[in-house]
Amino acid sequence: MSAASGSIATTDPQLEPMTDGCDDSGRANIVGAGVAGLSVALALRQRRMPVRVLEQAPAITEVGAGLQISPNGTRVLRALGLDPAGIGDPARAVILHDARGRPLLHMPLRMPSAEAPGFFLAHRSDLIAALERAARAAGAEIRLLQHLETASSATDCVDLSFANGARSGAGLVIGADGLHSALRPVLNGAATPFFTGQVAWRALIPGDGQSDGRVQVFMGPGRHLVSYPLRGGALRNLVAVEERSVWAAESWSQTDDPAALQAAFAGFGGPVPGWLKAVEVVNLWGLFRHPVAARWTDGRGRLAILGDAAHPTLPFLAQGANLALEDAWEVAGALVASDRVAALSAWEARRRKRVTSVIAAANRNAVLWHLRPPLAVLAHLGLWLGGRIAPRAALLPFRPVHGYDATRFAPPPPVTCD
């Protein structure tokens, strides 16, 4: 695996038509090999369901970026048979600073143990690579170069048309194809997201070789910056968000001039200037608000969507990957139920309530972190005082987010794959 790209070499052929009719063999056809797609593939193989993953890229790869795995995600990884400690480093604390770099609130995080799932800081490509290895080892078929262009579910068979000319019919399709999903419109029609007036930069810089496990947040008027170490301190992840009226494309692959990032955070203090000076390559994307999809399933047990395809989440609570893991685990249990239609309906209703509450919590963070004077002065004073009186109390509002246990809805099956 390349540390820069996270890609895994492959010689998988292009997909030939699966069948002239409808493949109703009971195989799950999963569109997308991201966190959601690979997790559901692994969960279904644990339950002995045949699985085919269809990925549009020529290799399973992730642009360099970090992510935070909170206890709700850690529980799912453990149930999938993966050790989070082999994927990322334990997170020890979240520290909120003002724009000058002065610490306001130090929130210690519970360290992982057999009883406590804990928090981890991971490179996204390391999580993807671990999921892919486990899915392949469990017997999942993964086909690359499968760019799904159109889909239709007018009949009992879901018809799929790919950019390489292949056409196929499938009796069970799971849409884990992300923000620009080709399957979400099949259930919900076309939708136009709106620009939130915020853009985000993401960059990786060399670390100091020490992993202190600290997630550091620097809050300023209309902007904030989050940073934490990755891979034992070999790298440092930076995510910076700014409110502005100038629109930017909704794409993780769009690059920007590091000078633009440095100018946006020129007034920030502490370690921020040094970090920004070390940025050589930076990605920029516009933050758009997508509503939670009105429909996640087709009501016939043939088609379901999950992860960003169903509920894109803004990056203010580090829950995108964690919600995808939850979705994957729970939908796998529904797909193997004796009454799949009823089980998927119950899954959709439960998950909708869950993700709506998490997205609301993330939106509240966005407001708090971008306050302007005089409200910022009062809020920061409150954080400083609260941190000295009861530092752990600041995490209590997030207990419903981190304390959620998706595995209670579908206990781990015996790991015996065909």
C-alpha positions as CSV (number, residue, x, y, z in Angstrom):
1,M,0.0,0.0,0.0
2,S,1.3,3.4,-0.9
3,A,1.5,5.8,2.0
4,A,0.7,8.7,-0.2
5,S,-2.4,7.3,-2.0
6,G,-3.4,4.3,0.0
7,S,-3.9,2.4,-3.2
8,I,-3.7,-1.4,-3.5
9,A,-2.5,-2.8,-6.8
10,T,-5.0,-5.1,-8.6
11,T,-5.5,-6.9,-11.9
12,D,-9.3,-7.3,-11.5
13,P,-10.9,-7.4,-15.0
14,Q,-13.6,-5.1,-16.2
15,L,-17.1,-6.4,-15.4
16,E,-18.8,-8.5,-18.1
17,P,-22.6,-8.7,-18.1
18,M,-23.7,-10.7,-15.1
19,T,-26.7,-12.2,-16.7
20,D,-29.2,-11.7,-19.5
21,G,-32.0,-11.6,-17.0
22,C,-32.1,-10.9,-13.4
23,D,-29.5,-12.3,-11.1
24,D,-31.7,-13.4,-8.3
25,S,-29.2,-15.8,-6.7
26,G,-29.3,-14.1,-3.4
27,R,-26.0,-12.3,-4.0
28,A,-25.7,-8.8,-2.7
29,N,-24.3,-6.3,-5.3
30,I,-22.7,-3.4,-3.4
31,V,-22.0,-0.3,-5.4
32,G,-19.0,1.5,-3.9
33,A,-15.9,0.3,-2.0
34,G,-15.6,3.0,0.6
35,V,-16.0,2.6,4.3
36,A,-19.8,1.8,4.0
37,G,-19.4,-0.5,1.1
38,L,-16.5,-2.6,2.4
39,S,-18.0,-2.8,5.9
40,V,-21.3,-4.1,4.7
41,A,-19.5,-6.6,2.4
42,L,-17.6,-7.9,5.4
43,A,-20.6,-8.0,7.6
44,L,-22.6,-9.9,5.0
45,R,-19.8,-12.4,4.4
46,Q,-19.8,-13.1,8.2
47,R,-23.5,-14.0,7.7
48,R,-22.6,-16.3,4.7
49,M,-24.3,-14.1,2.0
50,P,-22.5,-14.0,-1.4
51,V,-21.2,-10.6,-2.0
52,R,-20.0,-8.6,-5.1
53,V,-18.5,-5.1,-4.6
54,L,-18.6,-2.8,-7.7
55,E,-16.1,0.1,-7.5
56,Q,-15.6,2.7,-10.2
57,A,-11.9,3.4,-9.5
58,P,-9.1,1.4,-11.1
59,A,-7.8,0.6,-7.6
60,I,-9.2,0.9,-4.1
61,T,-7.6,4.2,-3.1
62,E,-8.2,7.1,-0.8
63,V,-6.8,10.6,-1.0
64,G,-4.7,11.2,2.0
65,A,-6.9,12.3,4.9
66,G,-7.4,11.6,8.6
67,L,-10.5,10.5,10.4
68,Q,-11.6,10.0,14.0
69,I,-13.1,6.7,15.0
70,S,-15.3,7.2,18.1
71,P,-16.6,4.4,20.4
72,N,-19.7,3.9,18.3
73,G,-17.5,3.1,15.3
74,T,-15.0,1.1,17.3
75,R,-17.7,-1.2,18.5
76,V,-18.6,-2.1,14.9
77,L,-14.9,-2.6,13.9
78,R,-14.5,-5.0,16.8
79,A,-17.7,-6.9,15.8
80,L,-16.3,-7.1,12.2
81,G,-13.2,-8.8,13.6
82,L,-10.9,-5.9,13.2
83,D,-8.6,-4.4,15.8
84,P,-8.8,-0.6,15.8
85,A,-5.4,-0.4,17.4
86,G,-4.0,-2.0,14.3
87,I,-5.6,0.7,12.1
88,G,-5.0,3.9,14.1
89,D,-3.6,5.4,17.3
90,P,-5.6,6.0,20.5
91,A,-7.0,9.5,21.0
92,R,-6.4,10.8,24.5
93,A,-8.0,14.2,24.6
94,V,-9.8,17.0,22.7
95,I,-8.5,20.5,23.4
96,L,-10.4,23.6,22.4
97,H,-8.3,26.8,21.8
98,D,-9.2,30.3,20.9
99,A,-7.8,31.8,17.7
100,R,-4.7,33.1,19.5
101,G,-3.9,29.5,20.5
102,R,-4.8,29.8,24.2
103,P,-6.3,26.6,25.6
104,L,-9.9,27.0,26.8
105,L,-11.0,23.4,27.5
106,H,-9.2,20.1,27.9
107,M,-11.5,17.1,27.5
108,P,-9.8,13.8,28.4
109,L,-11.1,10.8,26.5
110,R,-11.5,7.4,27.9
111,M,-8.7,5.1,26.7
112,P,-9.6,1.9,24.9
113,S,-9.7,-1.4,26.8
114,A,-11.6,-4.7,26.7
115,E,-14.5,-3.0,28.4
116,A,-14.3,0.5,26.8
117,P,-14.1,0.8,23.0
118,G,-12.3,4.2,23.1
119,F,-11.4,6.7,20.4
120,F,-8.8,6.3,17.6
121,L,-7.2,8.6,15.1
122,A,-6.6,6.9,11.7
123,H,-5.5,7.6,8.2
124,R,-8.6,7.0,6.0
125,S,-6.6,4.8,3.6
126,D,-5.5,2.6,6.5
127,L,-9.1,2.0,7.5
128,I,-10.1,1.3,3.8
129,A,-7.1,-1.1,3.4
130,A,-8.0,-3.1,6.6
131,L,-11.6,-3.4,5.5
132,E,-10.6,-4.5,2.0
133,R,-8.2,-7.1,3.2
134,A,-10.8,-8.5,5.6
135,A,-13.6,-8.5,3.0
136,R,-11.4,-10.3,0.4
137,A,-10.2,-12.8,3.0
138,A,-13.9,-13.5,3.9
139,G,-14.7,-14.3,0.3
140,A,-16.1,-11.0,-1.0
141,E,-15.7,-10.5,-4.8
142,I,-14.4,-7.0,-5.6
143,R,-14.7,-5.7,-9.2
144,L,-12.9,-2.5,-10.2
145,L,-13.5,-0.1,-13.1
146,Q,-17.3,-0.3,-12.5
147,H,-18.5,3.2,-12.9
148,L,-22.3,3.0,-12.5
149,E,-24.0,5.6,-14.8
150,T,-27.7,4.8,-14.5
151,A,-29.9,2.5,-12.6
152,S,-33.6,1.6,-12.7
153,S,-35.9,-0.4,-10.4
154,A,-39.0,-0.4,-12.4
155,T,-39.2,-4.2,-12.2
156,D,-38.3,-6.7,-9.5
157,C,-34.8,-6.6,-10.9
158,V,-32.6,-3.6,-10.4
159,D,-31.1,-2.7,-13.8
160,L,-27.5,-1.3,-13.7
161,S,-25.7,0.3,-16.7
162,F,-22.0,1.0,-16.4
163,A,-19.6,3.4,-18.3
164,N,-17.6,0.4,-19.7
165,G,-20.7,-0.7,-21.6
166,A,-21.7,-3.5,-19.2
167,R,-25.3,-3.9,-18.3
168,S,-26.6,-6.2,-15.6
169,G,-29.7,-7.1,-13.6
170,A,-29.5,-7.8,-9.9
171,G,-32.1,-8.9,-7.4
172,L,-30.3,-7.2,-4.5
173,V,-28.4,-3.9,-4.8
174,I,-26.9,-1.9,-1.9
175,G,-25.9,1.7,-2.8
176,A,-22.8,2.7,-0.9
177,D,-21.7,5.0,-3.7
178,G,-21.3,8.2,-1.6
179,L,-22.2,11.8,-2.0
180,H,-22.9,11.8,-5.7
181,S,-24.7,8.5,-5.6
182,A,-26.3,7.1,-8.8
183,L,-28.7,5.0,-6.7
184,R,-30.1,7.7,-4.4
185,P,-32.1,9.3,-7.3
186,V,-33.6,5.9,-8.1
187,L,-35.4,6.0,-4.8
188,N,-35.8,9.8,-4.3
189,G,-35.5,11.6,-7.6
190,A,-33.0,14.3,-8.4
191,A,-32.2,16.8,-5.6
192,T,-30.1,20.0,-5.6
193,P,-28.1,20.6,-2.4
194,F,-27.4,24.1,-1.3
195,F,-24.1,25.8,-0.5
196,T,-23.7,26.4,3.2
197,G,-21.5,29.4,2.7
198,Q,-18.5,27.4,4.1
199,V,-15.5,25.8,2.5
200,A,-13.0,23.3,3.9
201,W,-9.3,22.7,3.3
202,R,-7.7,19.3,4.1
203,A,-4.0,18.7,4.2
204,L,-1.4,16.3,5.6
205,I,2.0,17.6,6.8
206,P,5.0,15.8,8.2
207,G,4.6,15.1,11.9
208,D,7.2,15.2,14.7
209,G,7.3,11.5,15.2
210,Q,5.3,11.7,18.4
211,S,1.6,10.6,18.7
212,D,0.3,12.5,21.7
213,G,-3.3,11.5,20.8
214,R,-4.5,15.1,21.1
215,V,-7.3,16.4,18.8
216,Q,-6.7,20.2,18.8
217,V,-9.4,22.6,17.7
218,F,-8.7,26.3,17.2
219,M,-11.8,28.6,17.0
220,G,-12.0,32.0,15.4
221,P,-14.6,34.3,14.0
222,G,-16.3,32.5,11.1
223,R,-13.7,29.8,10.9
224,H,-12.0,26.9,12.8
225,L,-9.1,24.5,12.3
226,V,-8.8,20.9,13.6
227,S,-5.5,19.0,13.8
228,Y,-4.2,15.7,15.1
229,P,-1.3,13.3,14.6
230,L,-1.5,10.1,12.4
231,R,0.5,7.0,12.0
232,G,2.4,7.3,15.3
233,G,3.1,11.0,14.7
234,A,4.7,10.5,11.2
235,L,1.9,12.7,9.8
236,R,-0.3,15.5,11.0
237,N,-3.8,15.9,9.7
238,L,-5.3,19.4,9.1
239,V,-8.9,20.3,8.4
240,A,-9.8,24.0,8.2
241,V,-13.2,25.5,7.6
242,E,-14.0,29.1,6.7
243,E,-17.3,30.9,6.2
244,R,-17.3,32.8,2.9
245,S,-19.6,33.7,0.0
246,V,-17.3,32.5,-2.8
247,W,-18.6,29.1,-3.9
248,A,-16.3,26.1,-4.2
249,A,-16.9,22.8,-5.9
250,E,-18.1,19.9,-3.8
251,S,-15.2,17.6,-4.5
252,W,-12.4,16.2,-2.3
253,S,-10.0,16.1,-5.3
254,Q,-10.0,19.8,-6.0
255,T,-6.7,21.4,-5.0
256,D,-6.0,24.9,-3.8
257,D,-3.0,27.2,-3.3
258,P,-1.6,26.7,0.2
259,A,-1.2,30.5,0.3
260,A,-5.0,30.8,0.3
261,L,-5.3,28.6,3.4
262,Q,-2.5,30.5,5.1
263,A,-4.2,33.9,4.3
264,A,-7.5,32.7,5.7
265,F,-5.9,31.7,9.1
266,A,-3.2,34.4,9.2
267,G,-4.4,35.7,12.5
268,F,-4.3,32.4,14.3
269,G,-1.6,31.7,16.9
270,G,0.0,28.8,18.8
271,P,1.3,26.0,16.6
272,V,-1.1,26.9,13.7
273,P,1.3,29.2,11.7
274,G,4.0,26.6,11.8
275,W,1.6,23.9,10.6
276,L,0.3,26.0,7.8
277,K,3.8,26.9,6.6
278,A,4.5,23.2,6.2
279,V,1.5,22.7,3.9
280,E,2.7,21.9,0.3
281,V,-0.5,20.3,-1.1
282,V,-4.0,21.1,0.0
283,N,-7.5,20.1,-1.1
284,L,-10.4,22.4,-1.0
285,W,-14.1,21.6,-1.2
286,G,-17.3,23.5,-0.7
287,L,-19.6,22.3,2.1
288,F,-23.1,21.6,0.7
289,R,-26.1,20.6,2.8
290,H,-27.9,17.6,1.5
291,P,-31.1,16.6,3.3
292,V,-31.4,13.1,4.7
293,A,-32.9,11.0,1.9
294,A,-36.6,10.6,2.2
295,R,-36.3,6.9,1.1
296,W,-33.5,4.5,1.8
297,T,-35.2,1.4,0.6
298,D,-37.5,0.4,-2.2
299,G,-40.1,-1.4,0.0
300,R,-39.5,-4.7,-1.9
301,G,-36.2,-5.8,-0.4
302,R,-34.3,-5.2,-3.7
303,L,-32.6,-1.9,-3.2
304,A,-31.1,0.0,-0.2
305,I,-28.8,3.0,0.2
306,L,-26.6,3.8,3.2
307,G,-23.7,6.1,4.3
308,D,-23.2,9.3,2.4
309,A,-25.6,8.1,-0.3
310,A,-28.4,8.3,2.3
311,H,-27.3,11.0,4.7
312,P,-24.2,13.2,3.9
313,T,-22.8,14.7,7.1
314,L,-20.9,18.0,7.4
315,P,-17.4,17.6,9.1
316,F,-18.2,19.2,12.5
317,L,-18.5,16.1,14.7
318,A,-16.2,13.6,12.9
319,Q,-19.1,11.2,12.5
320,G,-19.2,10.4,8.7
321,A,-17.2,7.2,8.8
322,N,-18.7,6.2,12.2
323,L,-22.3,6.5,10.9
324,A,-21.3,4.5,7.8
325,L,-20.0,1.7,10.0
326,E,-23.2,1.7,12.0
327,D,-25.3,1.7,8.9
328,A,-23.4,-1.2,7.4
329,W,-23.6,-3.4,10.5
330,E,-27.3,-2.9,11.0
331,V,-28.3,-3.2,7.4
332,A,-26.4,-6.5,7.1
333,G,-28.6,-7.9,9.9
334,A,-31.7,-6.7,8.2
335,L,-30.7,-8.2,4.8
336,V,-30.4,-11.7,6.2
337,A,-33.7,-11.5,8.2
338,S,-36.4,-14.0,7.4
339,D,-38.7,-11.1,6.4
340,R,-36.2,-8.8,4.6
341,V,-38.8,-6.2,3.6
342,A,-40.0,-5.7,7.2
343,A,-36.5,-5.7,8.6
344,L,-35.3,-3.1,6.1
345,S,-38.2,-0.9,6.9
346,A,-37.4,-1.1,10.6
347,W,-33.7,-0.5,9.9
348,E,-34.5,2.6,7.8
349,A,-36.8,4.1,10.5
350,R,-34.3,3.5,13.3
351,R,-31.3,4.8,11.3
352,R,-33.2,7.9,10.2
353,K,-33.8,8.9,13.7
354,R,-30.2,8.2,14.7
355,V,-28.5,10.1,11.9
356,T,-30.8,13.1,12.1
357,S,-29.9,13.6,15.8
358,V,-26.1,13.2,15.0
359,I,-26.3,15.7,12.1
360,A,-28.1,18.2,14.4
361,A,-25.3,17.8,17.0
362,A,-22.7,18.5,14.3
363,N,-24.5,21.6,13.2
364,R,-24.5,22.9,16.7
365,N,-20.7,22.5,16.8
366,A,-20.4,24.5,13.6
367,V,-22.2,27.4,15.3
368,L,-20.2,27.3,18.5
369,W,-16.8,27.1,16.8
370,H,-17.4,30.1,14.6
371,L,-18.8,32.6,17.1
372,R,-17.8,36.3,16.7
373,P,-17.4,38.9,19.5
374,P,-19.1,39.6,21.8
375,L,-20.7,36.2,22.0
376,A,-17.4,34.4,21.4
377,V,-15.9,36.1,24.5
378,L,-18.7,34.9,26.7
379,A,-18.8,31.4,25.2
380,H,-15.0,31.0,25.5
381,L,-15.1,32.2,29.1
382,G,-17.8,29.6,29.8
383,L,-15.6,26.9,28.3
384,W,-12.6,28.0,30.3
385,L,-14.6,28.0,33.6
386,G,-16.3,24.7,32.9
387,G,-13.0,23.1,32.1
388,R,-11.7,23.9,35.5
389,I,-14.7,22.8,37.4
390,A,-15.7,19.6,35.5
391,P,-13.6,18.9,32.4
392,R,-15.4,15.7,31.6
393,A,-18.8,17.3,31.8
394,A,-18.3,18.9,28.4
395,L,-18.5,15.5,26.8
396,L,-21.8,14.6,28.4
397,P,-23.9,16.2,25.5
398,F,-22.1,13.8,23.1
399,R,-22.7,10.7,25.1
400,P,-25.7,9.7,23.0
401,V,-23.5,10.0,19.9
402,H,-20.5,8.1,21.2
403,G,-22.5,5.7,23.4
404,Y,-24.6,4.2,20.6
405,D,-24.1,0.5,20.1
406,A,-25.1,-0.7,16.6
407,T,-24.1,-4.3,17.4
408,R,-27.0,-4.7,19.9
409,F,-29.4,-4.7,16.9
410,A,-27.6,-7.6,15.2
411,P,-25.2,-9.6,17.4
412,P,-22.0,-10.8,15.8
413,P,-22.5,-14.1,14.0
414,P,-19.9,-16.9,14.1
415,V,-17.1,-16.0,11.6
416,T,-17.4,-18.9,9.3
417,C,-17.4,-17.8,5.6
418,D,-18.0,-20.0,2.6
